Amino acid sequence: MPRDARAAVRQKISLVLRVKGTDVNGRPFEEDTRANDVSDEGISFHLKAPIWINSYLTVDRISPYGETSEPARALVIRIRTEASGVQWVAARLD
């Protein structure tokens, strides 16, 4: 079966996000970023803070007026580090 046949339908969307969690050194972080894409089950985005796979993060959507949505809990399931050091993160929304 082709890999894409198993993947959830993803929509390219540019939501502004505030991501909170604990980095690989055990320090709390808060970082604003943008969603790359979303599906019914998950979301992907870039982070500068180094994190671990299987970490739990809190993800809030930020409106154009600066208001945040109800926070969602997300489990990191994939990380790809780019040459710039920025991480591409895929997370499953709980």
C-alpha positions as CSV (number, residue, x, y, z in Angstrom):
1,M,0.0,0.0,0.0
2,P,1.5,3.4,-0.9
3,R,2.4,5.5,2.1
4,D,0.0,8.4,1.2
5,A,-2.9,6.0,1.2
6,R,-2.5,5.6,5.0
7,A,-2.0,9.2,5.8
8,A,-4.8,11.4,7.1
9,V,-6.2,14.0,4.8
10,R,-4.2,17.2,5.5
11,Q,-5.1,20.7,4.7
12,K,-2.5,23.4,4.2
13,I,-3.4,26.2,6.5
14,S,-1.5,29.1,8.0
15,L,-2.7,29.4,11.6
16,V,-0.7,31.4,14.1
17,L,0.0,29.2,17.1
18,R,1.4,29.5,20.6
19,V,3.1,26.3,21.6
20,K,4.1,25.6,25.3
21,G,6.0,22.7,26.7
22,T,9.2,21.5,28.3
23,D,12.4,21.3,26.2
24,V,15.0,18.6,26.2
25,N,16.8,20.3,29.2
26,G,13.6,20.2,31.3
27,R,13.0,24.0,31.0
28,P,9.6,25.3,30.1
29,F,9.3,27.2,26.9
30,E,6.6,29.2,25.0
31,E,7.0,29.9,21.3
32,D,4.8,31.5,18.6
33,T,4.9,29.7,15.3
34,R,2.6,28.9,12.3
35,A,0.9,25.7,11.4
36,N,2.1,24.0,8.2
37,D,-1.0,21.8,7.9
38,V,-3.7,20.2,10.0
39,S,-5.9,17.1,9.8
40,D,-8.7,15.7,11.9
41,E,-6.1,14.0,14.1
42,G,-3.0,16.2,14.1
43,I,-1.0,19.3,13.2
44,S,2.5,20.1,12.0
45,F,4.5,23.2,12.7
46,H,8.1,24.4,13.2
47,L,9.8,25.0,16.6
48,K,13.1,26.4,17.6
49,A,13.0,24.9,21.1
50,P,14.5,21.4,21.2
51,I,12.0,18.8,22.2
52,W,11.7,15.0,22.4
53,I,9.4,12.6,20.5
54,N,6.5,11.5,22.9
55,S,6.5,15.0,24.6
56,Y,3.2,16.6,25.4
57,L,2.7,20.2,24.3
58,T,-0.1,22.7,24.7
59,V,-1.1,24.4,21.4
60,D,-3.3,27.5,21.3
61,R,-4.5,29.2,18.1
62,I,-3.9,33.0,18.2
63,S,-6.5,35.1,16.4
64,P,-5.6,38.2,14.3
65,Y,-6.7,40.2,17.4
66,G,-4.2,38.5,19.7
67,E,-6.8,36.3,21.5
68,T,-6.0,32.6,22.1
69,S,-8.3,29.7,21.6
70,E,-9.1,26.9,24.1
71,P,-5.7,25.1,24.5
72,A,-5.3,21.7,22.9
73,R,-3.0,19.0,24.2
74,A,-0.7,17.5,21.5
75,L,1.6,14.5,21.6
76,V,4.8,14.8,19.5
77,I,5.0,11.8,17.1
78,R,7.6,13.0,14.6
79,I,10.5,15.5,14.5
80,R,12.7,16.4,11.6
81,T,15.5,18.8,12.2
82,E,16.4,21.1,9.3
83,A,19.9,22.4,8.4
84,S,19.0,25.7,10.1
85,G,18.4,23.9,13.4
86,V,14.7,24.5,13.3
87,Q,12.6,21.4,14.0
88,W,9.6,20.4,11.9
89,V,7.2,18.8,14.4
90,A,4.2,16.5,13.7
91,A,1.8,16.1,16.7
92,R,-1.4,14.2,17.4
93,L,-4.1,16.2,19.0
94,D,-5.8,14.7,22.0
